Amino acid sequence: MDLFGTAGIRGDAVETVTPELALAVGRAAGRDGDEFVVARDGRETGPALAAAMEAGLESAGANVRRAGQLPTPALAFASQGRRGAMLTASHNPPTDNGIKLFVDGEEYDRDAERTVDRRVEADESPVAWDEWGDGERADVLDDYRAAVAEYARHHGAPLDGLRVVVDCGNGMAALATPQVLRELGAHVVTLNANVDGHFPGRESKPTPETLADLRNFVADDPDADLGIGHDGDADRIVIVDSDGEVVHEDTVVALLAAHYTEHVDAGDPVVVTTPNASGRIDERVEAAGGRVERVRLGALHEGIAAARDAGGDDTEVAFAAEPWKHVHTQFGGWIDGVTSAAVIARLVAETGGLAPLREPVTERPYRKISVSCADDAKAGTMERLASTVPEQFPDASVSTEYGVRATMPDGSWVLVRPSGTEPYVRIYAESDEVDALVTQMDRLVSKIVSEEE
């Protein structure tokens, strides 16, 4: 079987992520530990799936702490010292749901997911009747919100009335981000702050298009300092400036990465990011005295572990991120949009606005496109690109570890990688001449794909 994608298990709740699947995954994962905390987001299918997950875990001998509705980062926080299961489809539409598994605050790695996969396929029986686990209610939210606020106080400056507009998207951010920001002294205005699994206010995925109401609200409010948009489970964050424009996701990563690199107490600070992330991140981290390591999409936790294992005594992972998703490594090992909101707000307060905070970041034009490619042609296409891209860009430094990425002497770059879920090859590029670079790579990739299919 191949249940797990880049972010746990996810799919239609009627056809794919069914109660039967949740029961089977719970029974398979329950053999990994004695205690699990279980939570869900606000989707209509969440209560039934959580009940099935709890039954599966207990029938495998694990004790369950039922935490109810939580942001995914709050469930991860609660999984420290134990294991956790989150029922969420994150930014997917309301018809979907999903399962994420955690151990001691970190998502399951590939080996752990494959073990669960094999157990589900084997359809193992419950443990003996007198070895089943038990369940009890767990209160998590207050402790999580207090911990985020306390952590954020060590970064930036007091908010002291900073006006922040938060679009919770009818999701789990409604239970955490406004409360944390108010605790830190911000004046918070909320949009779509009622939890509703139909997502009536806007689509769950926060994009420049779906955040139109937030952008217009911020632009029309002369006192608004910034806007924040979240997805359905509050692990993602989008930042909107006072003019109502979405700040590029890599710029947000770059300014956070630079801040953490400057403030970590280590001689070899490392920032972990992904192959599609902008060179502006490398520039700001290197200027702050650190270095960047890259890992495949959806595997920041694996990249953090690898950087720590490969580093010396003076190495410390200061921060980890991929677009929209940030791991505040000094706080915990999980992706956390609520903590990002708190830290970014305090950095804005410290610099007197978002504009001076992002001013040091070089923002070159960035584009990404998709080229149709059948799944069975992806391997051959990527193999040929590994040899042809260096020929196309003889002055570039070429990496083939996670796709094929060519970095030019002037800092511009282009990446080609196969989609893990759709019949496409993705092209990402950043350059002052980005259109010409994308066109050149599009022609090369399209030619190779047509010959492979």
C-alpha positions as CSV (number, residue, x, y, z in Angstrom):
1,M,0.0,0.0,0.0
2,D,1.0,3.6,-0.3
3,L,-1.3,5.5,2.1
4,F,1.0,8.5,3.0
5,G,1.7,11.4,0.8
6,T,3.9,14.5,1.5
7,A,1.7,15.5,4.4
8,G,0.2,12.4,5.9
9,I,-2.9,10.7,4.5
10,R,-5.4,12.9,2.7
11,G,-8.4,12.4,0.5
12,D,-12.2,12.3,0.0
13,A,-13.8,11.4,3.3
14,V,-16.5,9.2,1.6
15,E,-14.2,7.3,-0.7
16,T,-10.7,7.4,0.7
17,V,-10.3,8.7,4.3
18,T,-13.2,6.7,5.7
19,P,-13.9,5.6,9.3
20,E,-12.8,2.1,8.2
21,L,-9.4,3.5,7.2
22,A,-9.1,5.6,10.4
23,L,-9.8,2.5,12.4
24,A,-7.2,0.5,10.5
25,V,-4.5,3.2,10.8
26,G,-5.3,3.7,14.5
27,R,-4.9,0.0,15.1
28,A,-1.6,0.0,13.1
29,A,-0.2,3.1,14.8
30,G,-1.4,2.0,18.3
31,R,1.3,-0.6,18.4
32,D,4.0,2.1,18.4
33,G,3.3,3.6,21.8
34,D,1.4,3.4,25.1
35,E,-0.3,6.8,24.9
36,F,-1.7,8.9,22.0
37,V,-3.4,12.3,22.1
38,V,-6.1,12.6,19.4
39,A,-7.6,15.8,17.9
40,R,-9.5,17.0,14.9
41,D,-10.1,20.1,12.9
42,G,-13.6,21.6,12.3
43,R,-14.7,19.4,9.3
44,E,-18.1,17.8,9.4
45,T,-16.5,14.3,9.1
46,G,-14.1,14.9,11.9
47,P,-16.1,13.5,14.9
48,A,-16.7,10.1,13.2
49,L,-13.1,9.8,12.0
50,A,-11.7,10.7,15.4
51,A,-14.0,8.1,17.1
52,A,-12.8,5.5,14.6
53,M,-9.1,6.5,15.2
54,E,-9.6,6.3,19.0
55,A,-11.2,2.8,18.7
56,G,-8.3,1.6,16.5
57,L,-5.7,2.9,18.9
58,E,-7.3,1.5,22.0
59,S,-7.9,-1.9,20.3
60,A,-4.1,-2.0,19.7
61,G,-3.4,-1.4,23.4
62,A,-2.8,2.3,23.5
63,N,-4.4,4.8,25.9
64,V,-6.0,7.8,24.2
65,R,-6.3,11.4,25.4
66,R,-9.2,13.0,23.5
67,A,-8.4,16.6,22.9
68,G,-11.4,17.6,20.7
69,Q,-10.9,20.4,18.1
70,L,-7.4,21.8,17.9
71,P,-5.1,23.5,15.5
72,T,-2.6,20.9,14.1
73,P,0.3,22.7,15.8
74,A,-1.5,22.5,19.2
75,L,-1.9,18.7,18.7
76,A,1.8,18.5,17.8
77,F,2.6,20.5,21.0
78,A,0.5,18.0,23.0
79,S,2.3,15.0,21.5
80,Q,5.6,15.9,23.2
81,G,6.5,13.0,25.4
82,R,3.9,10.7,23.7
83,R,2.4,10.2,20.3
84,G,-0.4,12.0,18.5
85,A,-3.0,11.6,15.8
86,M,-4.6,14.6,14.0
87,L,-7.7,14.3,11.8
88,T,-7.3,17.1,9.3
89,A,-7.1,17.8,5.6
90,S,-5.4,21.1,6.2
91,H,-6.2,23.4,3.3
92,N,-8.1,20.8,1.2
93,P,-11.8,21.3,0.4
94,P,-14.5,20.4,3.0
95,T,-15.3,17.1,1.3
96,D,-11.8,15.8,2.3
97,N,-10.2,14.8,5.5
98,G,-6.9,13.3,6.5
99,I,-4.6,11.7,9.1
100,K,-1.3,13.0,10.5
101,L,0.7,11.0,13.0
102,F,3.2,12.6,15.5
103,V,5.8,11.3,17.9
104,D,7.3,13.6,20.6
105,G,6.2,16.8,18.7
106,E,7.4,15.7,15.2
107,E,5.6,14.2,12.2
108,Y,6.2,10.5,11.5
109,D,9.2,10.0,9.2
110,R,9.0,7.8,6.1
111,D,10.2,4.7,7.9
112,A,7.5,5.1,10.6
113,E,4.8,5.8,7.9
114,R,5.9,2.7,5.9
115,T,5.6,0.6,9.1
116,V,2.0,1.8,9.6
117,D,1.4,1.2,5.9
118,R,2.5,-2.5,6.2
119,R,0.4,-3.1,9.3
120,V,-2.7,-1.7,7.6
121,E,-2.1,-3.9,4.6
122,A,-1.6,-7.0,6.9
123,D,-4.9,-6.2,8.6
124,E,-3.6,-7.2,12.0
125,S,-6.1,-8.3,14.7
126,P,-6.7,-6.3,17.9
127,V,-4.6,-7.2,21.0
128,A,-6.1,-9.5,23.6
129,W,-9.4,-8.3,25.1
130,D,-7.8,-7.5,28.5
131,E,-5.0,-5.5,26.9
132,W,-7.1,-2.8,25.2
133,G,-6.3,0.8,26.1
134,D,-8.6,3.3,27.7
135,G,-9.5,6.9,27.0
136,E,-9.9,10.2,28.8
137,R,-10.5,13.9,28.0
138,A,-7.4,16.1,27.7
139,D,-7.4,20.0,27.8
140,V,-4.6,21.2,25.6
141,L,-5.6,24.6,24.1
142,D,-4.8,26.9,27.1
143,D,-1.4,25.4,27.6
144,Y,-0.5,25.7,23.9
145,R,-1.6,29.3,23.6
146,A,0.3,30.3,26.8
147,A,3.4,28.5,25.5
148,V,3.3,30.3,22.2
149,A,2.8,33.7,23.8
150,E,5.7,33.1,26.2
151,Y,8.0,31.9,23.4
152,A,7.1,34.9,21.2
153,R,8.0,37.4,24.0
154,H,11.7,36.4,23.5
155,H,11.5,37.8,19.9
156,G,10.9,41.3,18.6
157,A,9.2,44.0,20.7
158,P,5.9,44.3,22.6
159,L,2.9,44.8,20.3
160,D,1.4,47.7,22.3
161,G,-1.7,48.1,20.2
162,L,-0.3,47.0,16.9
163,R,-3.4,46.6,14.7
164,V,-3.5,43.1,13.1
165,V,-6.3,41.7,10.9
166,V,-6.6,37.9,11.1
167,D,-8.6,35.9,8.6
168,C,-9.1,32.5,10.3
169,G,-10.8,31.0,7.3
170,N,-13.5,29.3,9.5
171,G,-10.7,27.0,10.6
172,M,-8.7,26.2,13.7
173,A,-6.8,29.4,13.8
174,A,-9.9,30.9,15.3
175,L,-9.1,29.1,18.5
176,A,-5.5,30.3,18.8
177,T,-4.1,33.2,16.7
178,P,-6.4,36.0,17.8
179,Q,-6.1,35.0,21.5
180,V,-2.3,34.8,21.4
181,L,-2.0,38.2,19.7
182,R,-4.3,39.8,22.1
183,E,-2.4,38.3,25.0
184,L,0.7,39.9,23.5
185,G,-1.0,43.3,23.4
186,A,-2.2,43.6,19.8
187,H,-5.5,45.1,18.7
188,V,-6.9,42.2,16.7
189,V,-9.7,42.4,14.1
190,T,-10.9,39.0,12.9
191,L,-12.6,37.7,9.8
192,N,-14.2,34.3,9.4
193,A,-13.4,33.5,13.0
194,N,-16.2,31.0,13.6
195,V,-15.3,27.4,13.2
196,D,-17.4,25.9,10.4
197,G,-16.4,22.8,8.5
198,H,-18.2,24.0,5.3
199,F,-15.7,26.9,5.1
200,P,-18.5,29.4,4.1
201,G,-16.3,32.5,4.3
202,R,-13.7,31.4,1.7
203,E,-11.8,28.4,0.5
204,S,-9.6,26.8,3.2
205,K,-6.4,27.3,1.2
206,P,-5.1,30.9,1.7
207,T,-4.1,32.4,-1.6
208,P,-4.0,35.9,-3.0
209,E,-7.4,35.1,-4.6
210,T,-9.1,33.5,-1.6
211,L,-7.8,36.2,0.7
212,A,-9.4,39.0,-1.3
213,D,-11.7,40.1,1.6
214,L,-8.7,40.2,4.0
215,R,-6.6,42.2,1.5
216,N,-9.4,44.7,0.8
217,F,-10.1,45.1,4.5
218,V,-6.5,45.8,5.3
219,A,-6.1,48.2,2.4
220,D,-9.2,50.1,3.4
221,D,-8.2,50.3,7.1
222,P,-5.7,53.2,7.5
223,D,-4.7,51.9,10.9
224,A,-4.0,48.3,10.0
225,D,-0.4,47.3,10.3
226,L,-0.6,43.9,8.7
227,G,-2.9,41.1,7.8
228,I,-2.6,37.3,8.5
229,G,-4.4,34.5,6.7
230,H,-4.5,30.9,7.8
231,D,-5.6,27.6,6.3
232,G,-8.0,25.1,7.9
233,D,-5.8,23.7,10.6
234,A,-3.5,26.7,11.2
235,D,-0.2,25.2,10.2
236,R,0.0,27.6,7.1
237,I,0.3,31.3,7.3
238,V,0.1,34.1,4.7
239,I,1.2,37.7,5.4
240,V,-0.6,40.7,3.9
241,D,1.1,44.2,4.1
242,S,-0.7,47.4,5.0
243,D,-1.5,48.1,1.3
244,G,-3.4,44.8,1.1
245,E,-0.7,43.0,-1.0
246,V,0.4,39.4,-0.2
247,V,4.0,39.3,0.9
248,H,5.8,36.6,-1.1
249,E,6.1,33.4,0.9
250,D,9.9,33.2,0.4
251,T,10.3,36.7,1.7
252,V,8.5,35.7,4.9
253,V,10.8,32.7,5.2
254,A,13.9,34.9,4.5
255,L,13.1,37.5,7.2
256,L,12.4,34.8,9.8
257,A,15.4,32.8,8.8
258,A,17.7,35.8,9.1
259,H,16.2,36.7,12.5
260,Y,16.7,33.3,13.9
261,T,20.2,32.9,12.4
262,E,21.3,36.1,14.1
263,H,19.9,35.2,17.5
264,V,20.8,31.5,17.8
265,D,23.7,30.8,20.1
266,A,25.8,28.6,17.8
267,G,28.9,29.0,15.6
268,D,27.3,27.0,12.8
269,P,23.6,28.0,12.5
270,V,21.7,26.1,9.8
271,V,18.4,26.9,8.1
272,V,16.6,23.9,6.5
273,T,14.4,24.6,3.5
274,T,13.2,22.9,0.3
275,P,14.5,22.9,-3.3
276,N,11.8,25.2,-4.6
277,A,12.7,27.9,-2.0
278,S,14.1,31.2,-3.2
279,G,17.7,32.2,-3.2
280,R,16.7,35.3,-1.2
281,I,16.7,32.9,1.8
282,D,20.3,31.8,1.2
283,E,21.3,35.5,0.8
284,R,19.8,36.6,4.1
285,V,21.0,33.6,6.0
286,E,24.5,33.9,4.7
287,A,24.6,37.6,5.5
288,A,23.5,36.7,9.1
289,G,26.4,34.2,9.4
290,G,24.6,30.9,8.7
291,R,24.1,28.4,5.9
292,V,21.2,26.7,4.2
293,E,20.5,23.0,3.7
294,R,17.7,21.7,1.5
295,V,15.4,18.6,1.9
296,R,12.6,17.3,-0.2
297,L,9.1,18.9,0.0
298,G,7.1,17.7,3.0
299,A,10.1,16.4,4.9
300,L,11.3,19.4,7.0
301,H,11.5,17.1,10.1
302,E,13.7,14.7,8.2
303,G,15.9,17.6,7.1
304,I,16.2,19.0,10.6
305,A,17.3,15.5,11.9
306,A,19.8,15.1,9.0
307,A,21.4,18.5,9.6
308,R,21.8,17.8,13.3
309,D,23.3,14.4,12.7
310,A,25.7,15.7,10.1
311,G,26.8,18.8,12.0
312,G,29.4,19.2,14.7
313,D,29.1,20.2,18.3
314,D,28.7,23.9,17.2
315,T,25.9,23.2,14.7
316,E,22.3,24.2,15.5
317,V,19.3,24.2,13.3
318,A,18.0,27.8,13.8
319,F,14.9,27.5,11.7
320,A,13.2,25.3,9.1
321,A,10.6,26.2,6.5
322,E,9.0,25.6,3.1
323,P,6.7,28.1,1.5
324,W,3.8,29.0,3.8
325,K,5.0,26.5,6.5
326,H,7.5,27.2,9.3
327,V,9.1,25.1,12.0
328,H,10.3,27.2,15.0
329,T,13.0,24.8,16.1
330,Q,13.7,26.5,19.4
331,F,10.0,26.1,20.3
332,G,9.2,22.7,18.8
333,G,9.7,20.3,15.9
334,W,6.3,20.9,14.2
335,I,5.0,23.3,11.5
336,D,3.3,26.2,13.4
337,G,1.4,29.0,11.8
338,V,0.2,30.4,15.1
339,T,3.7,30.8,16.4
340,S,4.7,32.4,13.1
341,A,1.9,34.9,13.5
342,A,3.1,35.9,17.0
343,V,6.8,36.1,16.1
344,I,6.2,38.1,12.9
345,A,3.9,40.5,14.6
346,R,6.6,41.2,17.3
347,L,9.2,41.7,14.6
348,V,7.0,44.2,12.8
349,A,6.6,46.0,16.1
350,E,10.3,46.0,16.6
351,T,11.1,47.5,13.2
352,G,8.2,49.9,13.1
353,G,6.4,48.3,10.3
354,L,6.5,45.5,7.8
355,A,8.3,47.5,5.1
356,P,11.5,48.1,7.0
357,L,11.5,44.5,8.1
358,R,11.5,43.2,4.6
359,E,13.6,45.9,3.1
360,P,16.9,43.9,3.3
361,V,15.4,41.1,1.3
362,T,16.2,41.0,-2.4
363,E,13.0,40.1,-4.2
364,R,13.7,38.9,-7.7
365,P,10.8,37.9,-10.0
366,Y,9.6,34.4,-9.3
367,R,7.5,32.0,-11.4
368,K,6.4,28.5,-11.4
369,I,4.6,26.5,-14.1
370,S,3.5,22.9,-14.7
371,V,4.3,20.7,-17.7
372,S,2.0,17.7,-18.3
373,C,3.9,14.5,-17.9
374,A,2.6,11.0,-17.4
375,D,3.6,9.3,-14.2
376,D,5.5,6.5,-16.1
377,A,7.5,9.1,-18.0
378,K,8.7,11.1,-15.0
379,A,11.7,8.9,-14.1
380,G,13.1,9.0,-17.6
381,T,12.5,12.7,-18.0
382,M,14.3,13.5,-14.8
383,E,17.2,11.2,-15.7
384,R,17.7,13.0,-19.0
385,L,17.3,16.4,-17.4
386,A,20.1,15.6,-15.0
387,S,22.5,15.4,-18.0
388,T,21.0,18.1,-20.3
389,V,20.5,20.9,-17.8
390,P,24.3,21.3,-17.2
391,E,24.7,21.5,-20.9
392,Q,22.0,24.2,-21.2
393,F,23.6,26.2,-18.3
394,P,27.3,25.6,-18.4
395,D,28.1,28.3,-15.9
396,A,25.6,27.1,-13.3
397,S,26.0,24.9,-10.3
398,V,23.7,22.0,-10.7
399,S,22.2,19.8,-8.0
400,T,20.2,16.6,-8.7
401,E,19.4,15.6,-5.1
402,Y,15.8,16.8,-5.1
403,G,14.9,17.3,-8.7
404,V,17.3,19.2,-11.0
405,R,18.2,22.7,-9.8
406,A,20.6,25.0,-11.6
407,T,22.0,28.0,-9.7
408,M,23.6,30.8,-11.8
409,P,26.6,32.9,-10.8
410,D,24.3,36.0,-10.3
411,G,22.1,34.1,-7.8
412,S,19.2,33.3,-10.2
413,W,18.1,29.7,-10.4
414,V,15.7,27.2,-12.0
415,L,14.4,24.0,-10.6
416,V,12.6,21.1,-12.3
417,R,11.0,18.4,-10.1
418,P,8.2,15.8,-10.7
419,S,4.9,16.2,-8.8
420,G,4.4,13.5,-6.3
421,T,0.6,13.6,-6.6
422,E,-0.3,14.8,-10.1
423,P,0.8,14.0,-13.7
424,Y,3.1,17.0,-14.0
425,V,6.7,18.1,-13.9
426,R,7.0,21.4,-12.1
427,I,9.3,24.3,-13.1
428,Y,10.3,26.9,-10.6
429,A,12.5,29.9,-11.5
430,E,13.8,33.1,-9.9
431,S,15.6,35.7,-12.0
432,D,15.6,39.3,-13.1
433,E,14.9,37.7,-16.5
434,V,12.5,35.1,-15.2
435,D,10.2,34.9,-18.2
436,A,13.1,34.1,-20.5
437,L,14.5,31.5,-18.1
438,V,11.1,29.8,-17.7
439,T,10.6,29.8,-21.5
440,Q,14.0,28.2,-22.1
441,M,13.4,25.5,-19.5
442,D,9.8,24.9,-20.6
443,R,11.0,24.1,-24.1
444,L,13.6,21.7,-22.9
445,V,11.3,19.9,-20.5
446,S,8.5,19.7,-23.0
447,K,10.8,18.3,-25.7
448,I,12.1,15.6,-23.3
449,V,8.6,14.7,-22.0
450,S,7.3,14.3,-25.5
451,E,10.1,11.9,-26.4
452,E,9.6,9.9,-23.2
453,E,5.9,9.5,-23.4
